[in-house]
């Protein structure tokens, strides 16, 4: 096909269509560029503002024409090379961004979770409570006291009690000796209302020993068939007898002071067993310049340093059945151990149950973790592979 046939019989000098030369005719066509004809003043189609019919733009001086198959191969090759280069350049950046983004998102989710907030709150409150329990005051926080430090009493030292550990139980031989001290010394003024005879069975005495001790005490009971009250020997279900029938009789016998009940005395006093031991062994002469009223006794561990209870423990005051030397500190230690047990009779059983619970829940936790890994390992270790369809 000639150029004349392609352009409709009238060959156009130096003009080419925008789409290039006729189909099937490759090569180059040199030639000078022709300026575009200006729009004339005559309207086209009778409408003002339009010039001559639009003429196609001339091509550049040299036009290269390649077969369609070659252009397609070159485009595919350049696209593949540019894609691989961009992927190679962006791969480290993507990996770094993914790892940093995942780590930052995991940290943010951990810090913003409710469990973390609750754990931090419990840790803070527990630390403050533990510090206040050990030292009584908090640092950098002022406190207002109605009494001076001297009026509050000397802070007791911390003693290594045999039952203070997490897995330690009471010294039951010391409990038995402490009951003897209470019975021969303390029971003359102080009651033990919350302890029954049966509570001593298996702790410090046998059943026969406790029954014999209970039968030595007469308890009022009744009424009988005639409507009268009567007395009977004690039994295991009875509580230890009080030293006074009522509060007025107790005050009248102690110059107006009321001896406290010792059932919960260890828990009712700040310092617990350390305070009771220090109080029993802390009697001494008042220092120079300290005035004390008649009938009062100086003790630096008691608030106000003046206590109406006189010193009651002296070396050799009681004779232990097991031959332990009855020194003042030994008797104070034994009676404090007994009072600590009286305030918490379930102490040993509670620690035993706690140890069993720790062992049981630890085993259940291990089993649950194993089952979880066994069930989820198939899902967590599976690999999902995607094969995209090949382009033709």
Residue, then its C-alpha position, 0 to 999 in steps of 0.5 A: x500500500x502506497x502513501x497515496x492509497x493510505x491518504x485517500x488518493x491525495x498524498x499530503x506533503x510532509x504530513x503524517x497521521x498521529x498514529x504513525x506510518x501505515x501498518x506494515x511499513x516500518x522505518x523512519x521518515x525524515x523531513x522538516x517540520x511544518x508549522x501548524x496552519x493558523x485558524x482563519x477568520x472564516x467560520x467553520x460550519x457557519x459559526x463564528x470563532x472556528x477556523x479551518x478544519x483541524x489538521x493533524x500535527x506533524x511528527x518529529x524529524x525522525x520517527x522510529x517504528x518497532x514491531x509490536x512484539x518487540x515493544x511488548x517484550x521490552x516493556x515486560x523486561x523493564x517492568x520486571x527489572x524495576x519491580x525486583x529492584x524496588x522490592x530489593x530496596x524496600x525489603x529491609x525497610x519493610x522488615x525493620x518497619x514491621x518489627x519495630x511496629x510490632x514491638x511498639x504495638x505490643x509494648x503499647x498494648x501491654x502498658x495500656x491493658x487493664x491487667x497491667x494497670x491493676x497489677x501496678x496499682x496492687x504493687x504500689x498499694x501493697x508496697x505502701x502497706x508493707x512499709x507502713x506495717x514495718x516502720x509505722x510511718x511513710x517517708x516524705x509524708x507528714x503525720x499529726x500525732x496527739x502524743x509525743x514519741x515518748x508518750x507513744x512508747x518505745x518501738x519494740x524490736x523484731x524477734x525471730x519467732x519460730x512460727x514467723x516463716x511462711x511454712x513454719x508452725x507453732x512450737x507446741x512445747x512452748x505453747x504448753x509451757x506458755x499455758x502453764x505460765x498463763x494458768x499460774x501467773x496471768x489467769x489471776x487477773x486476765x481472762x481468756x474468753x474465746x478459748x475452750x478446753x477442747x481447743x487445747x486438745x492435740x495442741x498442747x495437751x492430750x484429751x485426758x489431760x484436758x478433761x482432768x484440768x476442766x474437771x478441777x473447775x466448777x461451773x454454774x449450770x441449770x436450772x434443774x428440774x426444780x428450777x434451781x441453778x447448780x454447779x458441776x465439774x467442767x467439761x471439754x465444751x466449757x470455756x476457760x473460766x474468767x478471774x472476775x464475775x463482772x467488769x466492776x469486780x475486776x476494776x475494784x480489785x485493780x485500783x480502777x484499772x480493767x485488765x484486758x482479755x488476752x484472747x486477741x491481745x496479740x492482734x489488738x496491739x501494734x507490734x503484736x508478739x514483739x510488743x507483748x514480749x518487750x512489755x513483759x521484759x521491759x520493766x525498769x526504774x524510771x529515769x531521773x526527772x520522770x515523775x510517776x504516780x503512786x500505784x503506777x509502774x515505769x515501762x518504756x514500751x507502754x504508751x505514756x511509760x506508766x502502766x498499772x500492771x506491776x512486773x509479774x515475771x521473775x526468774x524461777x517463778x514457775x517450774x516447768x514439767x520438761x525441766x526448761x529453765x524458767x528465766x524471765x525471758x523464757x517465760x515471756x517467750x512461752x506465754x507470748x507464743x501461747x497468746x499468739x496461738x490463742x489469737x490464731x488457733x487455725x495458724x498451722x492448719x491455714x499454712x498447711x492448707x495454703x501449701x496444699x493449695x500452692x502445690x495443687x494449683x501449680x500442678x493444674x497450671x502446668x497441666x493447663x499450659x501443656x494442654x494449651x500448647x498441645x492443642x494450639x501447636x498445630x495452629x501456630x506451626x502451620x504454614x499457609x502458602x499462596x500461589x498466585x496464578x501465572x499471567x499468560 
